[in-house]
Amino acid sequence: MNTGSPSEVPHTETASSTPSPSKSSSRWLLIGLTAAAIGGGTVIYSGIHERAQAETTLGVRTERAAVPTVNVVQPQSRTEAQEIVLPGNTQAFSDTPIYARTNGYLLHWYFDIGAHVKQGQLLAVIDTPELDQQLEQARADLKNAQANAQLAQITATRWQNLVKTSAVSQQSTDVAIQDLSARQATVDAMIANVHRLEQLQSYEKVYAPFTGVITARNTDVGALINAGAGGEQGRAVVPQELFHMAAVNKLRIYVAVPEDDAEAAHTGSKATLTLDEFPGETFQGTIVRDSDSIDYASRTLNVEVDIDNPQDRIKTGAYVFVHLNVPQSTHASTQSLIIPANTLLFRSEGLRVGVVRNGNRADLVPVILGKDYGNEVEVVSGIVENDQVISNPPDSLSSGSTVQVVNSSDVR
């Protein structure tokens, strides 16, 4: 009973040392589920961690993006004289229309537009047949008056001799003397009329009043010339302009200088002129006079600049730029600084500029402006030379807000 058959004992030992197939499968299944749970937990943890990290990074980036980035410039102190550039138009030193002083028909003209003529040169000849006849009649009337005056002179002399012998009365003698005076007055009137007609006849020839250039010719051979005398029924007749002349050897430029820069227009000082048609070339002019009064409408001073033009390079009517130097002495007594015009902020409380303080804090500072140079302005109060002024500040900028400075540059 205690001992079994040999075949039963080994079978019992083998069954106890080797697991069954069902148990082995369960173990591997447990291992797989555990590994899957660990992997799933790792994936879930990684996803949650990455999402949290992304949210943190996004928050940081959002906070950084909320801080405006700004460019800053440093004000520049200028001690040299400032230059202002003002527009102007060239005008001939003498510019005049030429009219006829007598009526008639144009017989000849000798110069056309663009011709340079000297003073006293003959420009045109007018045929005046009616005036010539009037002059002949006036001369004949003068001879008649002179003959009558001579007869009256003989009569008066004779009566003055006869009155001494009481052959004639004193009354008759006085009448003869007064008749002589009247005849002499008539002669004087006739002489004056002849001189008047001779003067009108001299206007048949039209001469250049000064040395210059013909800028217009408004007549031709055979044209009726009207001197502007009274027309029919007392109506005025408009005279006809024959030529237009301009003296171009010297030019005038009239410049409207702003009131606050009027000190730059000193009589006798030099002015530099530039023209678009002569790039890179400058011309020197002289301030010769000004109106000595400020225009009420434009608040400007009318200044005349003269420039010699011997070679006729600059044409009349040309558009020029006049450069004037504004002396430093005309600036404000306090130190003035120059900043770009795009740094200004126009707020309801007044003019402001943004200044970066303590590295990253913006401060809106009130400023007082001096002169306006276009792209730049002068600041006489509110900032100092080492301030960092914000260029192109955003409209949302406020005092105390945080900013990020991108770069810093000086105003040049």
BELWONOR-V495254 format. One record per residue. N is the residue number from 1. RES is the residue in one small letter. PHI is phi as a letter, one per 30 degrees, with the letter a starting at -180 (NA if undefined). NEAR is the number of other ideal C-beta (glycine too) atoms within 10 Angstrom. Layout:
# BELWONOR-V495254
((N | RES | PHI | NEAR) (N | RES | PHI | NEAR))
This chain:
# BELWONOR-V495254
((1 | m | NA | 3) (2 | n | d | 3) (3 | t | c | 7) (4 | g | c | 10) (5 | s | d | 7) (6 | p | d | 8) (7 | s | d | 7) (8 | e | d | 9) (9 | v | d | 11) (10 | p | e | 9) (11 | h | d | 12) (12 | t | d | 9) (13 | e | d | 9) (14 | t | d | 9) (15 | a | d | 9) (16 | s | d | 8) (17 | s | c | 6) (18 | t | c | 9) (19 | p | d | 11) (20 | s | d | 9) (21 | p | e | 8) (22 | s | d | 7) (23 | k | d | 8) (24 | s | d | 11) (25 | s | d | 11) (26 | s | d | 12) (27 | r | d | 10) (28 | w | d | 9) (29 | l | d | 10) (30 | l | d | 10) (31 | i | d | 10) (32 | g | d | 10) (33 | l | d | 10) (34 | t | d | 10) (35 | a | d | 10) (36 | a | d | 10) (37 | a | d | 10) (38 | i | d | 10) (39 | g | d | 10) (40 | g | d | 10) (41 | g | d | 10) (42 | t | d | 10) (43 | v | d | 10) (44 | i | d | 10) (45 | y | d | 10) (46 | s | d | 10) (47 | g | d | 10) (48 | i | d | 10) (49 | h | d | 10) (50 | e | d | 10) (51 | r | d | 10) (52 | a | d | 10) (53 | q | d | 10) (54 | a | d | 10) (55 | e | d | 10) (56 | t | d | 10) (57 | t | d | 10) (58 | l | d | 10) (59 | g | d | 10) (60 | v | d | 10) (61 | r | d | 10) (62 | t | d | 9) (63 | e | d | 10) (64 | r | d | 10) (65 | a | d | 9) (66 | a | d | 9) (67 | v | d | 12) (68 | p | d | 15) (69 | t | c | 12) (70 | v | b | 22) (71 | n | c | 16) (72 | v | b | 20) (73 | v | b | 20) (74 | q | c | 16) (75 | p | e | 23) (76 | q | c | 14) (77 | s | c | 11) (78 | r | c | 15) (79 | t | c | 8) (80 | e | d | 7) (81 | a | d | 14) (82 | q | d | 21) (83 | e | c | 12) (84 | i | c | 18) (85 | v | c | 12) (86 | l | b | 21) (87 | p | d | 11) (88 | g | a | 21) (89 | n | b | 14) (90 | t | d | 22) (91 | q | b | 17) (92 | a | d | 21) (93 | f | d | 18) (94 | s | b | 16) (95 | d | b | 15) (96 | t | b | 15) (97 | p | d | 14) (98 | i | c | 19) (99 | y | c | 16) (100 | a | d | 22) (101 | r | c | 15) (102 | t | b | 21) (103 | n | c | 19) (104 | g | l | 21) (105 | y | b | 13) (106 | l | d | 20) (107 | l | c | 15) (108 | h | b | 12) (109 | w | b | 20) (110 | y | c | 12) (111 | f | b | 18) (112 | d | c | 10) (113 | i | d | 11) (114 | g | i | 9) (115 | a | d | 17) (116 | h | c | 13) (117 | v | b | 19) (118 | k | c | 9) (119 | q | d | 11) (120 | g | j | 10) (121 | q | d | 14) (122 | l | d | 14) (123 | l | c | 21) (124 | a | a | 22) (125 | v | b | 16) (126 | i | c | 25) (127 | d | d | 15) (128 | t | b | 22) (129 | p | d | 9) (130 | e | d | 11) (131 | l | d | 19) (132 | d | d | 14) (133 | q | d | 11) (134 | q | d | 17) (135 | l | d | 18) (136 | e | d | 12) (137 | q | d | 13) (138 | a | d | 18) (139 | r | d | 16) (140 | a | d | 12) (141 | d | d | 16) (142 | l | d | 19) (143 | k | d | 11) (144 | n | d | 13) (145 | a | d | 19) (146 | q | d | 16) (147 | a | d | 12) (148 | n | d | 17) (149 | a | d | 20) (150 | q | d | 14) (151 | l | d | 13) (152 | a | d | 20) (153 | q | d | 15) (154 | i | d | 11) (155 | t | d | 17) (156 | a | d | 20) (157 | t | d | 13) (158 | r | d | 13) (159 | w | d | 21) (160 | q | d | 14) (161 | n | d | 12) (162 | l | d | 15) (163 | v | d | 17) (164 | k | d | 9) (165 | t | c | 7) (166 | s | i | 8) (167 | a | d | 10) (168 | v | b | 16) (169 | s | d | 12) (170 | q | d | 10) (171 | q | d | 9) (172 | s | d | 13) (173 | t | d | 19) (174 | d | d | 14) (175 | v | d | 14) (176 | a | d | 21) (177 | i | d | 15) (178 | q | d | 12) (179 | d | d | 18) (180 | l | d | 21) (181 | s | d | 12) (182 | a | d | 12) (183 | r | d | 20) (184 | q | d | 17) (185 | a | d | 12) (186 | t | d | 18) (187 | v | d | 20) (188 | d | d | 12) (189 | a | d | 13) (190 | m | d | 20) (191 | i | d | 15) (192 | a | d | 12) (193 | n | d | 17) (194 | v | d | 19) (195 | h | d | 11) (196 | r | d | 13) (197 | l | d | 20) (198 | e | d | 13) (199 | q | d | 11) (200 | l | d | 17) (201 | q | d | 16) (202 | s | d | 11) (203 | y | d | 19) (204 | e | d | 19) (205 | k | c | 14) (206 | v | c | 24) (207 | y | c | 14) (208 | a | d | 19) (209 | p | d | 14) (210 | f | a | 15) (211 | t | d | 16) (212 | g | a | 23) (213 | v | b | 19) (214 | i | d | 20) (215 | t | c | 18) (216 | a | a | 14) (217 | r | b | 19) (218 | n | c | 12) (219 | t | b | 18) (220 | d | a | 8) (221 | v | e | 11) (222 | g | i | 9) (223 | a | d | 15) (224 | l | d | 10) (225 | i | c | 24) (226 | n | c | 16) (227 | a | d | 17) (228 | g | j | 14) (229 | a | d | 10) (230 | g | d | 9) (231 | g | c | 11) (232 | e | d | 6) (233 | q | h | 5) (234 | g | i | 6) (235 | r | d | 7) (236 | a | d | 9) (237 | v | c | 13) (238 | v | d | 8) (239 | p | d | 16) (240 | q | c | 17) (241 | e | d | 15) (242 | l | d | 21) (243 | f | b | 24) (244 | h | b | 17) (245 | m | b | 24) (246 | a | b | 20) (247 | a | d | 19) (248 | v | c | 24) (249 | n | d | 17) (250 | k | b | 13) (251 | l | c | 27) (252 | r | c | 20) (253 | i | b | 23) (254 | y | c | 15) (255 | v | b | 23) (256 | a | c | 15) (257 | v | c | 23) (258 | p | e | 16) (259 | e | e | 11) (260 | d | d | 14) (261 | d | c | 18) (262 | a | d | 17) (263 | e | d | 13) (264 | a | d | 24) (265 | a | c | 22) (266 | h | d | 14) (267 | t | d | 12) (268 | g | j | 8) (269 | s | d | 13) (270 | k | d | 13) (271 | a | b | 23) (272 | t | c | 16) (273 | l | c | 22) (274 | t | b | 15) (275 | l | b | 17) (276 | d | d | 9) (277 | e | d | 11) (278 | f | b | 14) (279 | p | d | 7) (280 | g | i | 5) (281 | e | c | 10) (282 | t | b | 11) (283 | f | b | 17) (284 | q | c | 11) (285 | g | b | 23) (286 | t | b | 14) (287 | i | d | 22) (288 | v | c | 12) (289 | r | a | 14) (290 | d | b | 18) (291 | s | d | 14) (292 | d | h | 8) (293 | s | a | 8) (294 | i | c | 15) (295 | d | d | 12) (296 | y | d | 6) (297 | a | d | 6) (298 | s | c | 11) (299 | r | h | 12) (300 | t | b | 17) (301 | l | c | 21) (302 | n | d | 17) (303 | v | b | 25) (304 | e | c | 19) (305 | v | c | 28) (306 | d | c | 16) (307 | i | b | 19) (308 | d | d | 14) (309 | n | b | 19) (310 | p | d | 8) (311 | q | c | 7) (312 | d | h | 12) (313 | r | d | 13) (314 | i | c | 20) (315 | k | d | 14) (316 | t | d | 19) (317 | g | i | 12) (318 | a | d | 18) (319 | y | d | 11) (320 | v | b | 24) (321 | f | c | 15) (322 | v | c | 23) (323 | h | c | 17) (324 | l | c | 24) (325 | n | c | 16) (326 | v | c | 20) (327 | p | d | 12) (328 | q | d | 12) (329 | s | d | 7) (330 | t | d | 15) (331 | h | d | 18) (332 | a | d | 13) (333 | s | d | 6) (334 | t | d | 10) (335 | q | d | 13) (336 | s | c | 21) (337 | l | b | 24) (338 | i | c | 18) (339 | i | b | 23) (340 | p | d | 16) (341 | a | d | 12) (342 | n | d | 13) (343 | t | c | 25) (344 | l | d | 18) (345 | l | c | 17) (346 | f | c | 8) (347 | r | c | 11) (348 | s | d | 4) (349 | e | d | 7) (350 | g | k | 11) (351 | l | d | 16) (352 | r | b | 20) (353 | v | b | 23) (354 | g | c | 25) (355 | v | b | 23) (356 | v | d | 19) (357 | r | c | 14) (358 | n | h | 6) (359 | g | j | 10) (360 | n | b | 13) (361 | r | c | 13) (362 | a | c | 22) (363 | d | b | 18) (364 | l | d | 20) (365 | v | c | 19) (366 | p | d | 13) (367 | v | b | 22) (368 | i | c | 14) (369 | l | c | 16) (370 | g | c | 19) (371 | k | c | 19) (372 | d | c | 14) (373 | y | c | 15) (374 | g | j | 8) (375 | n | d | 8) (376 | e | b | 19) (377 | v | b | 21) (378 | e | c | 18) (379 | v | c | 26) (380 | v | c | 17) (381 | s | a | 14) (382 | g | k | 16) (383 | i | b | 20) (384 | v | c | 12) (385 | e | d | 10) (386 | n | c | 7) (387 | d | d | 21) (388 | q | c | 20) (389 | v | c | 26) (390 | i | d | 25) (391 | s | c | 20) (392 | n | h | 10) (393 | p | d | 23) (394 | p | d | 15) (395 | d | d | 8) (396 | s | d | 7) (397 | l | d | 17) (398 | s | b | 11) (399 | s | d | 13) (400 | g | j | 9) (401 | s | d | 17) (402 | t | d | 12) (403 | v | b | 21) (404 | q | c | 12) (405 | v | d | 14) (406 | v | d | 10) (407 | n | a | 10) (408 | s | b | 13) (409 | s | b | 10) (410 | d | d | 8) (411 | v | d | 17) (412 | r | c | 7))
